[in-house]
Amino acid sequence: MLSPQASRLEVWGDPIAHSRSPQLHAAAYDVLGLDWTYGRRRVDETSFAGDLAGLDDAWRGLSLTMPLKGVAFAAAAVLDRRAELTGAVNTLLLDADGARGFNTDVGGIVRTLADDGITTVARARIVGAGATATSALVALGEVGAREVDVIARRPEAVAPLADLGRRIGIAVTTTPFAASDHAAVPLTIATLPGDATLPDAAADALARSGGHLLDVVYGHWPTALSAAWDRAGGTARSGLGMLLHQALLQIRIFRDGDPGTPLDREAEALQAMRQALGEPTAA
């Protein structure tokens, strides 16, 4: 069982100095009256196991960012379904019985889409085939998508996503970046790194037919894709909303062990988190 006195939390990754998670968590803890501390630590895949083993019972949990979501998955004794499907853990709840692993990125995407009025979609596009694309695909499945085209530089990189798609009832196809024409979709989720380079022609081709854009990047804005959406007169959302909502789900886990259990004063906590990010708050 988790010690009631466990009050230490951190976000781990490499690099980590850019992380805005400490701001988000601190804002929510203040509203919720939680006497917890939340810091950050630079940890890579090589040092992860040793650092994790060195935590005592004062520790409640960890947030994990790149490149640790795979090693955190391997370290978890118990996994939630979203983590099982994606092979990625971004949240560890620590207790004497072993770490429990969760993926709140999926829920972060679903809740961000809902903020933009997107609660159901039949077809969509994912740009990029890296680790975050698995969370995007599972999120799309949760909002009803049954056809997803993945834009990738290497078609072979899409094979794991196609396998995942078969498990959750989504037909996954692949199209190269160099394509000059794409079938129209109402939604595109971009999972490329913020500093990824993309020729204007390729970005513009995607923007012309891509519907609403959710770009998971928030530290490098505008991205090549969001700029293309702007040129095309489309709508683009940065990854700040995903960051916000996945953090809220983490706090639910750290508080009650369940991402599906709302917090007391959750609406107020979410408002404070939005203010910490400089995001518009609800009226």
Buried (B, 14 or more C-beta within 10 A) or exposed (E): EBBEEBBBBBBBBBEBEEBBBBBBBBBBBEBBEBEBBBBBEEBBEEBBEEBBEEBEEEBBBBBBBBBBBBBBBEBBEEBBEBBBBBBBBBBBBBBEEEBBBBBBBBBBBBBBBEBEEBEEBEBBBBBBBEBBBBBBBBBBBBBBBBBBBBBBEEEEBBEBBBEBBEEBEBEBEBBEBEEEEBEEBBBBBBBBBBEBEBEEEBBBBBBBBBBBBBBBBBBBBBBBBBBBBBEBEBEBBBBBBBBBBBBBBBBBBBBEBEBEEEBEBBEEBBBBBBEBBEBEEEE
